[in-house]
Amino acid sequence: MPPQVVPPPTRQLRDLTWPEAREALAPETVVLLPIGAIEAHGPHLPLDTDVIIAEEAARRAAVRLERRGDRALLAPTVSYGVSEVGACFPGTVPVPPEVIAGQVARILVELARWGPRRLAVVNAHLEPAHVAAVRTGVERAVSVSGAAIAFPDKREPRWAAGLSEEFRRGARHAGGYETSLVLAADPAAVRTYLLPDLAPVWVDLPAKLRAGARTFAEAGGVDGYFGNPAAASAEEGERLFDALAAMIVAALDELDPARPPVSAPNRP
Ligand SMILES: [Zn+2]
């Protein structure tokens, strides 16, 4: 496989000094906040798989925005999430929903306080309680800051339509979908030598969770994965990242551009 051609790095808030941040956090700047989780993703993917996917999707969305003339800035990632379903596997570190909701709300409000009026939350961890907590945080931040904040949910049929058959079937944890994305974003992170021996696990995980399963193991994923990781490829991951970046930009474009700021940004 030829080496991946990586576009130039997009600006990251964490790299800036405060005078640089003052300039970067302009009202027209779009801020992207990646959110992941520290959670078991089968024997073949690292615990920070959702962090890798969220950061790369946000970075590629930022590249798209900049190519068309928007200013984009990546905020430091929220790396922990509500990952109770994976807590039967070593290394999974869940935090409570109210902690995520409060942290997400506060981070977005503080980012908006310095100027930006459009932000997007790029979440890669799909546990229902986690998505609900992030949504609570986003709604609080919108009401407090008056900023417009996109939070596209890739599980919605209109976004899922551009992803994969496996994703739409609900076998969407550490299978072909996520393994392909990590192969595209950080190939060295995938234990590819294990892939041929991983038998497909065709379980509709969201349906199992709705039916009362509390862990991956209870849902039938005894090794912490669902779907078909052996079918993953970097090419499929590239296609999926394109779809995710397009989703994020489309969700930003759906925000009301005329939304007035509730309060003027505070600057020292
Ligand atoms: Zn994941």
Residues whose N, C-alpha, C, O or C-beta is under 5 A from the ligand:
A	BS01	ZN	D50 A124
